[in-house]
Amino acid sequence: MTITYLGFDNFFDEISRQDQMIFLLCMPQNNDFQEQVQALLDCCRNFEGGLTPAVLDEAFIEPFGRRYEVRGTPTFLIFNNGNELDRRLGLHCPEALTRFANETLGLKLAGIL
C-alpha cells in the first residue's frame, strides 16, 4: 500500500473522487512523523482498499489548516466525496486509528454522516 501525497496541485481532485475514501494525516515532518505515517498505513491495510492513506505536503499544511480549521497536529481526517466525515487530533497507534475509522464508517453507513 502506498501513501498519496496531497498538496496545492491535487488536493481537491483527490478528495472529491467518488471511488475512494481518503484517510488524511495533517502533520509536519517532525520526530513523530514516520511513526504516524506507519500507523496510518497499518490502519488502512485493515480496510482492504476501502480507505486510501494520504499525507499533506508540508507546504500545504498551513493553508489547509486555515481552510479546515485544524487547530493542532497531528490531525487525522476522513474524507468521502470531498466532504470531511470526521477527525481526530493527536498521536495515535494503528489500533486507535482503526477504531476511529470503524466508528466513522459505521456512522456513514447508518446514514448519520
Secondary structure by P-SEA (a helix, b strand, c coil): cbbbbbccccaaaaaacccccccccccccccaaaaaaaaaaaaaaaacccbbbbbccccaaaaaaaaaccccccbbbbbccccccccccccccaaaaaaaaaaaaaaaaaccc
